Amino acid sequence: MALSLFIGGLGRLSNILEFGLVDDQVLPPTIIELAIVPLLVFWHRRVASQS
């Protein structure tokens, strides 16, 4: 699930790089998909390995 979100963020990023920032509402989901989701995955792996 996290990988699909990350890939969706890459699609949004490529769209932003190709056409520019068309709408300000596109940036927050892109940041979440490319930064927050991977951080949550790394955090989850760390917490799960401690159990």
C-alpha distance matrix in Angstrom:
0.0 3.8 5.4 5.2 6.4 8.7 10.0 10.7 12.6 14.5 15.6 16.8 18.5 20.3 21.4 22.8 24.5 26.0 27.2 27.3 26.0 26.9 25.7 25.4 22.5 20.2 20.5 18.9 15.4 15.7 16.6 13.8 11.2 13.3 14.8 13.6 9.9 11.1 13.9 12.0 10.3 13.9 15.4 13.4 14.4 17.9 18.3 17.1 19.5 22.3 22.3
3.8 0.0 3.8 5.4 5.1 6.2 8.6 9.8 10.6 12.5 14.3 15.3 16.4 18.5 20.0 21.0 22.4 24.4 25.7 25.4 24.1 25.4 24.3 23.6 21.0 18.6 18.3 16.6 13.5 13.4 13.7 11.1 8.4 10.1 11.3 10.2 6.4 7.4 10.3 8.9 7.4 10.9 12.6 11.4 12.5 15.6 16.5 15.9 18.1 20.8 21.4
5.4 3.8 0.0 3.8 5.4 5.0 6.1 8.5 9.7 10.5 12.4 14.2 15.1 16.5 18.5 19.8 20.8 22.5 24.3 24.4 23.6 25.1 24.5 24.2 22.0 19.1 18.8 17.9 14.7 13.7 14.5 12.7 9.3 10.1 12.1 12.2 8.7 8.5 12.1 11.7 9.5 12.3 14.9 13.9 14.1 17.4 18.8 18.1 19.7 22.8 23.6
5.2 5.4 3.8 0.0 3.8 5.4 5.1 6.1 8.6 9.8 10.6 12.4 14.2 15.4 16.7 18.4 19.9 21.1 22.5 23.0 22.1 23.0 22.5 22.6 20.2 17.3 17.7 17.1 13.5 12.8 14.6 12.8 9.2 10.9 13.6 13.6 10.3 11.2 14.7 14.0 12.5 15.6 17.8 16.8 17.4 20.7 21.8 21.0 23.0 25.9 26.5
6.4 5.1 5.4 3.8 0.0 3.8 5.5 5.0 6.3 8.8 9.9 10.6 12.3 14.3 15.4 16.5 18.3 20.0 21.0 20.9 19.6 20.7 19.7 19.4 16.9 14.2 14.4 13.4 9.9 9.5 11.1 9.1 5.7 8.1 10.7 10.4 7.5 9.4 12.6 12.0 11.5 14.6 16.4 15.9 17.2 20.1 21.0 20.8 23.0 25.6 26.3
8.7 6.2 5.0 5.4 3.8 0.0 3.8 5.4 5.0 6.4 8.8 9.8 10.4 12.4 14.3 15.1 16.3 18.3 19.9 19.7 18.8 20.5 20.0 19.5 17.6 14.5 14.0 13.5 10.6 8.9 10.0 8.9 5.2 5.6 8.6 9.6 7.1 7.5 11.1 11.6 10.8 13.3 15.7 15.8 16.5 19.2 20.8 20.8 22.5 25.2 26.4
10.0 8.6 6.1 5.1 5.5 3.8 0.0 3.8 5.3 5.0 6.4 8.7 9.7 10.6 12.5 14.3 15.2 16.5 18.4 18.8 18.5 19.9 20.0 20.2 18.5 15.1 15.2 15.5 12.4 10.4 12.4 11.9 8.2 8.4 11.9 13.3 10.9 11.1 14.8 15.4 14.2 16.5 19.2 19.1 19.5 22.3 24.0 23.7 25.3 28.2 29.3
10.7 9.8 8.5 6.1 5.0 5.4 3.8 0.0 3.8 5.4 5.0 6.3 8.6 9.9 10.7 12.5 14.3 15.4 16.5 16.9 16.1 17.0 16.8 17.3 15.3 12.0 12.7 13.1 9.8 8.3 11.2 10.7 7.3 8.8 12.3 13.3 11.4 12.7 16.0 16.3 15.8 18.5 20.7 20.5 21.6 24.3 25.6 25.5 27.5 30.2 31.1
12.6 10.6 9.7 8.6 6.3 5.0 5.3 3.8 0.0 3.8 5.3 5.0 6.1 8.6 9.7 10.4 12.1 14.1 15.2 14.9 13.9 15.5 15.2 15.1 13.5 10.1 9.9 10.4 7.7 5.2 7.7 8.1 5.0 5.6 9.3 10.9 9.9 11.1 14.0 14.9 15.1 17.3 19.3 19.9 21.0 23.4 24.8 25.3 27.1 29.5 30.8
14.5 12.5 10.5 9.8 8.8 6.4 5.0 5.4 3.8 0.0 3.8 5.4 5.0 6.1 8.5 9.7 10.4 12.1 14.1 14.3 14.3 16.1 16.7 17.0 16.1 12.4 12.0 13.3 11.1 8.0 10.2 11.3 8.2 7.2 11.0 13.4 12.4 12.5 15.6 17.1 16.7 18.4 21.0 21.7 22.3 24.6 26.5 26.8 28.2 30.8 32.4
15.6 14.3 12.4 10.6 9.9 8.8 6.4 5.0 5.3 3.8 0.0 3.8 5.4 5.2 6.3 8.7 9.9 10.6 12.1 13.1 13.3 14.3 15.2 16.3 15.3 11.5 12.3 14.1 11.6 9.1 12.2 13.2 10.3 10.4 14.1 16.2 15.0 15.7 18.9 19.9 19.6 21.7 24.1 24.5 25.2 27.8 29.5 29.6 31.2 33.9 35.2
16.8 15.3 14.2 12.4 10.6 9.8 8.7 6.3 5.0 5.4 3.8 0.0 3.8 5.5 5.0 6.2 8.6 9.9 10.5 10.6 10.0 11.1 11.6 12.5 11.6 7.8 8.7 10.9 8.9 6.4 9.9 11.4 9.3 9.7 13.1 15.0 14.6 15.9 18.6 19.7 20.0 22.1 24.1 24.8 26.0 28.3 29.7 30.3 32.1 34.5 35.8
18.5 16.4 15.1 14.2 12.3 10.4 9.7 8.6 6.1 5.0 5.4 3.8 0.0 3.8 5.3 5.0 6.1 8.5 10.0 9.5 9.5 11.8 12.8 13.1 13.1 9.4 8.8 11.4 10.3 6.8 9.2 11.7 9.9 8.8 12.0 14.7 14.8 15.4 17.8 19.7 20.0 21.5 23.7 24.9 25.8 27.7 29.6 30.4 31.8 34.1 35.9
20.3 18.5 16.5 15.4 14.3 12.4 10.6 9.9 8.6 6.1 5.2 5.5 3.8 0.0 3.8 5.4 5.0 6.0 8.5 9.4 10.7 12.5 14.4 15.5 15.8 12.1 12.1 14.9 13.7 10.5 13.0 15.3 13.1 12.0 15.4 18.2 17.9 18.1 20.9 22.7 22.6 24.1 26.6 27.6 28.2 30.3 32.3 32.8 34.1 36.7 38.4
21.4 20.0 18.5 16.7 15.4 14.3 12.5 10.7 9.7 8.5 6.3 5.0 5.3 3.8 0.0 3.8 5.5 5.1 5.9 7.3 8.4 9.3 11.4 13.3 13.6 10.1 11.2 14.3 13.2 10.6 13.7 15.9 14.1 13.9 17.2 19.5 19.4 20.3 22.9 24.4 24.6 26.5 28.6 29.5 30.5 32.6 34.4 34.9 36.5 39.0 40.5
22.8 21.0 19.8 18.4 16.5 15.1 14.3 12.5 10.4 9.7 8.7 6.2 5.0 5.4 3.8 0.0 3.8 5.5 5.4 4.6 5.2 7.5 9.5 10.7 11.8 8.6 8.8 12.3 12.2 9.6 12.0 14.9 13.9 13.2 16.0 18.5 19.1 20.0 22.1 23.9 24.7 26.2 28.1 29.4 30.6 32.3 34.1 35.0 36.6 38.8 40.5
24.5 22.4 20.8 19.9 18.3 16.3 15.2 14.3 12.1 10.4 9.9 8.6 6.1 5.0 5.5 3.8 0.0 3.8 5.9 5.5 7.9 10.5 12.9 14.0 15.4 12.3 11.7 15.2 15.2 12.1 13.9 17.0 15.8 14.3 17.0 20.0 20.7 20.9 23.0 25.3 25.7 26.8 29.0 30.6 31.3 33.0 35.1 36.0 37.2 39.5 41.4
26.0 24.4 22.5 21.1 20.0 18.3 16.5 15.4 14.1 12.1 10.6 9.9 8.5 6.0 5.1 5.5 3.8 0.0 3.8 6.0 9.1 10.5 13.6 15.6 16.9 13.9 14.3 17.8 17.5 14.6 17.0 19.8 18.3 17.3 20.2 23.1 23.4 23.7 26.2 28.1 28.3 29.7 32.1 33.3 34.0 35.9 38.0 38.7 39.9 42.4 44.2
27.2 25.7 24.3 22.5 21.0 19.9 18.4 16.5 15.2 14.1 12.1 10.5 10.0 8.5 5.9 5.4 5.9 3.8 0.0 3.8 6.8 7.2 10.7 13.2 14.8 12.3 13.3 17.0 17.0 14.8 17.3 20.1 19.1 18.6 21.4 23.9 24.4 25.3 27.5 29.3 29.9 31.4 33.5 34.7 35.7 37.6 39.4 40.2 41.7 44.0 45.7
27.3 25.4 24.4 23.0 20.9 19.7 18.8 16.9 14.9 14.3 13.1 10.6 9.5 9.4 7.3 4.6 5.5 6.0 3.8 0.0 3.8 5.8 8.9 10.6 12.9 10.7 10.9 14.7 15.5 13.3 15.3 18.4 18.0 17.3 19.7 22.2 23.2 24.1 25.9 27.9 28.9 30.2 32.0 33.5 34.8 36.3 38.0 39.2 40.7 42.8 44.6
26.0 24.1 23.6 22.1 19.6 18.8 18.5 16.1 13.9 14.3 13.3 10.0 9.5 10.7 8.4 5.2 7.9 9.1 6.8 3.8 0.0 3.8 5.7 6.8 9.2 7.6 7.8 11.6 12.8 11.2 13.1 16.1 16.3 16.1 18.1 20.1 21.4 22.8 24.4 26.0 27.4 28.9 30.3 31.8 33.4 34.9 36.3 37.6 39.4 41.2 42.9
26.9 25.4 25.1 23.0 20.7 20.5 19.9 17.0 15.5 16.1 14.3 11.1 11.8 12.5 9.3 7.5 10.5 10.5 7.2 5.8 3.8 0.0 3.8 6.9 8.9 7.9 9.7 13.1 13.8 13.1 15.5 17.9 18.0 18.5 20.7 22.3 23.3 25.1 26.8 28.0 29.4 31.3 32.6 33.8 35.6 37.3 38.4 39.6 41.6 43.5 44.9
25.7 24.3 24.5 22.5 19.7 20.0 20.0 16.8 15.2 16.7 15.2 11.6 12.8 14.4 11.4 9.5 12.9 13.6 10.7 8.9 5.7 3.8 0.0 3.8 5.4 5.8 7.9 10.7 11.7 11.9 14.1 16.1 16.8 17.8 19.6 20.7 21.9 24.1 25.5 26.4 28.1 30.1 31.0 32.1 34.3 35.9 36.7 38.0 40.2 41.9 43.2
25.4 23.6 24.2 22.6 19.4 19.5 20.2 17.3 15.1 17.0 16.3 12.5 13.1 15.5 13.3 10.7 14.0 15.6 13.2 10.6 6.8 6.9 3.8 0.0 3.8 5.4 6.0 8.1 10.3 10.8 12.1 14.1 15.6 16.5 17.6 18.5 20.2 22.5 23.4 24.4 26.5 28.3 28.9 30.3 32.6 33.8 34.6 36.1 38.4 39.8 41.2
22.5 21.0 22.0 20.2 16.9 17.6 18.5 15.3 13.5 16.1 15.3 11.6 13.1 15.8 13.6 11.8 15.4 16.9 14.8 12.9 9.2 8.9 5.4 3.8 0.0 3.8 5.6 6.5 7.7 9.4 11.0 12.1 13.6 15.3 16.5 16.7 18.1 20.8 21.8 22.2 24.4 26.5 26.9 28.0 30.4 31.9 32.4 33.8 36.2 37.7 38.8
20.2 18.6 19.1 17.3 14.2 14.5 15.1 12.0 10.1 12.4 11.5 7.8 9.4 12.1 10.1 8.6 12.3 13.9 12.3 10.7 7.6 7.9 5.8 5.4 3.8 0.0 3.8 5.9 6.0 6.4 9.0 10.5 11.1 12.5 14.4 15.2 16.1 18.5 20.0 20.7 22.4 24.5 25.4 26.4 28.5 30.3 31.0 32.2 34.5 36.2 37.4
20.5 18.3 18.8 17.7 14.4 14.0 15.2 12.7 9.9 12.0 12.3 8.7 8.8 12.1 11.2 8.8 11.7 14.3 13.3 10.9 7.8 9.7 7.9 6.0 5.6 3.8 0.0 3.9 5.7 5.1 6.3 8.7 10.0 10.6 11.8 13.0 14.6 16.7 17.7 18.9 20.9 22.5 23.4 24.8 26.9 28.2 29.2 30.7 32.8 34.3 35.9
18.9 16.6 17.9 17.1 13.4 13.5 15.5 13.1 10.4 13.3 14.1 10.9 11.4 14.9 14.3 12.3 15.2 17.8 17.0 14.7 11.6 13.1 10.7 8.1 6.5 5.9 3.9 0.0 3.8 5.4 5.2 6.2 8.7 10.0 10.4 10.5 12.4 15.0 15.5 16.3 18.7 20.5 20.8 22.2 24.6 25.8 26.4 28.1 30.4 31.7 33.0
15.4 13.5 14.7 13.5 9.9 10.6 12.4 9.8 7.7 11.1 11.6 8.9 10.3 13.7 13.2 12.2 15.2 17.5 17.0 15.5 12.8 13.8 11.7 10.3 7.7 6.0 5.7 3.8 0.0 3.8 5.4 5.0 6.0 8.5 9.9 9.7 10.5 13.3 14.6 14.9 16.7 19.1 19.7 20.5 22.9 24.6 25.2 26.3 28.7 30.4 31.5
15.7 13.4 13.7 12.8 9.5 8.9 10.4 8.3 5.2 8.0 9.1 6.4 6.8 10.5 10.6 9.6 12.1 14.6 14.8 13.3 11.2 13.1 11.9 10.8 9.4 6.4 5.1 5.4 3.8 0.0 3.8 5.4 5.1 6.1 8.3 9.6 10.3 12.2 13.9 15.1 16.4 18.3 19.6 20.7 22.5 24.3 25.4 26.5 28.5 30.4 31.9
16.6 13.7 14.5 14.6 11.1 10.0 12.4 11.2 7.7 10.2 12.2 9.9 9.2 13.0 13.7 12.0 13.9 17.0 17.3 15.3 13.1 15.5 14.1 12.1 11.0 9.0 6.3 5.2 5.4 3.8 0.0 3.8 5.5 5.3 5.6 7.0 9.0 10.7 11.5 13.1 15.0 16.3 17.3 19.0 20.9 22.1 23.3 24.9 26.7 28.3 30.0
13.8 11.1 12.7 12.8 9.1 8.9 11.9 10.7 8.1 11.3 13.2 11.4 11.7 15.3 15.9 14.9 17.0 19.8 20.1 18.4 16.1 17.9 16.1 14.1 12.1 10.5 8.7 6.2 5.0 5.4 3.8 0.0 3.8 5.6 5.5 4.7 6.2 8.9 9.7 10.3 12.4 14.4 14.9 16.2 18.4 19.9 20.6 22.0 24.3 25.8 27.2
11.2 8.4 9.3 9.2 5.7 5.2 8.2 7.3 5.0 8.2 10.3 9.3 9.9 13.1 14.1 13.9 15.8 18.3 19.1 18.0 16.3 18.0 16.8 15.6 13.6 11.1 10.0 8.7 6.0 5.1 5.5 3.8 0.0 3.8 5.9 6.2 5.5 7.7 9.9 10.5 11.5 13.8 15.2 15.9 17.7 19.7 20.8 21.6 23.7 25.7 27.0
13.3 10.1 10.1 10.9 8.1 5.6 8.4 8.8 5.6 7.2 10.4 9.7 8.8 12.0 13.9 13.2 14.3 17.3 18.6 17.3 16.1 18.5 17.8 16.5 15.3 12.5 10.6 10.0 8.5 6.1 5.3 5.6 3.8 0.0 3.8 6.4 6.5 6.8 9.0 10.9 11.6 13.0 14.9 16.3 17.4 19.1 20.8 21.9 23.4 25.5 27.3
14.8 11.3 12.1 13.6 10.7 8.6 11.9 12.3 9.3 11.0 14.1 13.1 12.0 15.4 17.2 16.0 17.0 20.2 21.4 19.7 18.1 20.7 19.6 17.6 16.5 14.4 11.8 10.4 9.9 8.3 5.6 5.5 5.9 3.8 0.0 3.8 5.8 5.8 6.3 8.8 10.4 11.1 12.4 14.5 15.9 16.9 18.6 20.2 21.7 23.3 25.3
13.6 10.2 12.2 13.6 10.4 9.6 13.3 13.3 10.9 13.4 16.2 15.0 14.7 18.2 19.5 18.5 20.0 23.1 23.9 22.2 20.1 22.3 20.7 18.5 16.7 15.2 13.0 10.5 9.7 9.6 7.0 4.7 6.2 6.4 3.8 0.0 3.8 5.6 5.1 6.2 8.7 10.0 10.4 12.1 14.3 15.3 16.3 18.0 20.0 21.4 23.0
9.9 6.4 8.7 10.3 7.5 7.1 10.9 11.4 9.9 12.4 15.0 14.6 14.8 17.9 19.4 19.1 20.7 23.4 24.4 23.2 21.4 23.3 21.9 20.2 18.1 16.1 14.6 12.4 10.5 10.3 9.0 6.2 5.5 6.5 5.8 3.8 0.0 3.8 5.4 5.1 6.3 8.8 9.8 10.5 12.4 14.3 15.3 16.2 18.4 20.3 21.6
11.1 7.4 8.5 11.2 9.4 7.5 11.1 12.7 11.1 12.5 15.7 15.9 15.4 18.1 20.3 20.0 20.9 23.7 25.3 24.1 22.8 25.1 24.1 22.5 20.8 18.5 16.7 15.0 13.3 12.2 10.7 8.9 7.7 6.8 5.8 5.6 3.8 0.0 3.8 5.4 5.0 6.3 8.6 9.8 10.6 12.4 14.3 15.2 16.6 18.8 20.6
13.9 10.3 12.1 14.7 12.6 11.1 14.8 16.0 14.0 15.6 18.9 18.6 17.8 20.9 22.9 22.1 23.0 26.2 27.5 25.9 24.4 26.8 25.5 23.4 21.8 20.0 17.7 15.5 14.6 13.9 11.5 9.7 9.9 9.0 6.3 5.1 5.4 3.8 0.0 3.8 5.4 5.2 6.1 8.5 10.0 10.6 12.3 14.1 15.5 17.0 19.1
12.0 8.9 11.7 14.0 12.0 11.6 15.4 16.3 14.9 17.1 19.9 19.7 19.7 22.7 24.4 23.9 25.3 28.1 29.3 27.9 26.0 28.0 26.4 24.4 22.2 20.7 18.9 16.3 14.9 15.1 13.1 10.3 10.5 10.9 8.8 6.2 5.1 5.4 3.8 0.0 3.8 5.5 5.0 6.0 8.6 9.8 10.4 11.9 14.1 15.5 17.0
10.3 7.4 9.5 12.5 11.5 10.8 14.2 15.8 15.1 16.7 19.6 20.0 20.0 22.6 24.6 24.7 25.7 28.3 29.9 28.9 27.4 29.4 28.1 26.5 24.4 22.4 20.9 18.7 16.7 16.4 15.0 12.4 11.5 11.6 10.4 8.7 6.3 5.0 5.4 3.8 0.0 3.8 5.4 5.1 6.2 8.6 9.9 10.4 12.2 14.4 15.9
13.9 10.9 12.3 15.6 14.6 13.3 16.5 18.5 17.3 18.4 21.7 22.1 21.5 24.1 26.5 26.2 26.8 29.7 31.4 30.2 28.9 31.3 30.1 28.3 26.5 24.5 22.5 20.5 19.1 18.3 16.3 14.4 13.8 13.0 11.1 10.0 8.8 6.3 5.2 5.5 3.8 0.0 3.8 5.4 5.2 6.2 8.7 9.9 10.7 12.7 14.9
15.4 12.6 14.9 17.8 16.4 15.7 19.2 20.7 19.3 21.0 24.1 24.1 23.7 26.6 28.6 28.1 29.0 32.1 33.5 32.0 30.3 32.6 31.0 28.9 26.9 25.4 23.4 20.8 19.7 19.6 17.3 14.9 15.2 14.9 12.4 10.4 9.8 8.6 6.1 5.0 5.4 3.8 0.0 3.8 5.5 5.1 6.2 8.5 10.0 11.0 13.1
13.4 11.4 13.9 16.8 15.9 15.8 19.1 20.5 19.9 21.7 24.5 24.8 24.9 27.6 29.5 29.4 30.6 33.3 34.7 33.5 31.8 33.8 32.1 30.3 28.0 26.4 24.8 22.2 20.5 20.7 19.0 16.2 15.9 16.3 14.5 12.1 10.5 9.8 8.5 6.0 5.1 5.4 3.8 0.0 3.8 5.4 5.1 5.9 8.4 10.0 11.1
14.4 12.5 14.1 17.4 17.2 16.5 19.5 21.6 21.0 22.3 25.2 26.0 25.8 28.2 30.5 30.6 31.3 34.0 35.7 34.8 33.4 35.6 34.3 32.6 30.4 28.5 26.9 24.6 22.9 22.5 20.9 18.4 17.7 17.4 15.9 14.3 12.4 10.6 10.0 8.6 6.2 5.2 5.5 3.8 0.0 3.8 5.6 5.1 6.0 8.7 10.4
17.9 15.6 17.4 20.7 20.1 19.2 22.3 24.3 23.4 24.6 27.8 28.3 27.7 30.3 32.6 32.3 33.0 35.9 37.6 36.3 34.9 37.3 35.9 33.8 31.9 30.3 28.2 25.8 24.6 24.3 22.1 19.9 19.7 19.1 16.9 15.3 14.3 12.4 10.6 9.8 8.6 6.2 5.1 5.4 3.8 0.0 3.8 5.5 5.3 6.6 9.3
18.3 16.5 18.8 21.8 21.0 20.8 24.0 25.6 24.8 26.5 29.5 29.7 29.6 32.3 34.4 34.1 35.1 38.0 39.4 38.0 36.3 38.4 36.7 34.6 32.4 31.0 29.2 26.4 25.2 25.4 23.3 20.6 20.8 20.8 18.6 16.3 15.3 14.3 12.3 10.4 9.9 8.7 6.2 5.1 5.6 3.8 0.0 3.8 5.5 5.4 7.0
17.1 15.9 18.1 21.0 20.8 20.8 23.7 25.5 25.3 26.8 29.6 30.3 30.4 32.8 34.9 35.0 36.0 38.7 40.2 39.2 37.6 39.6 38.0 36.1 33.8 32.2 30.7 28.1 26.3 26.5 24.9 22.0 21.6 21.9 20.2 18.0 16.2 15.2 14.1 11.9 10.4 9.9 8.5 5.9 5.1 5.5 3.8 0.0 3.8 5.5 5.6
19.5 18.1 19.7 23.0 23.0 22.5 25.3 27.5 27.1 28.2 31.2 32.1 31.8 34.1 36.5 36.6 37.2 39.9 41.7 40.7 39.4 41.6 40.2 38.4 36.2 34.5 32.8 30.4 28.7 28.5 26.7 24.3 23.7 23.4 21.7 20.0 18.4 16.6 15.5 14.1 12.2 10.7 10.0 8.4 6.0 5.3 5.5 3.8 0.0 3.8 5.5
22.3 20.8 22.8 25.9 25.6 25.2 28.2 30.2 29.5 30.8 33.9 34.5 34.1 36.7 39.0 38.8 39.5 42.4 44.0 42.8 41.2 43.5 41.9 39.8 37.7 36.2 34.3 31.7 30.4 30.4 28.3 25.8 25.7 25.5 23.3 21.4 20.3 18.8 17.0 15.5 14.4 12.7 11.0 10.0 8.7 6.6 5.4 5.5 3.8 0.0 3.8
22.3 21.4 23.6 26.5 26.3 26.4 29.3 31.1 30.8 32.4 35.2 35.8 35.9 38.4 40.5 40.5 41.4 44.2 45.7 44.6 42.9 44.9 43.2 41.2 38.8 37.4 35.9 33.0 31.5 31.9 30.0 27.2 27.0 27.3 25.3 23.0 21.6 20.6 19.1 17.0 15.9 14.9 13.1 11.1 10.4 9.3 7.0 5.6 5.5 3.8 0.0
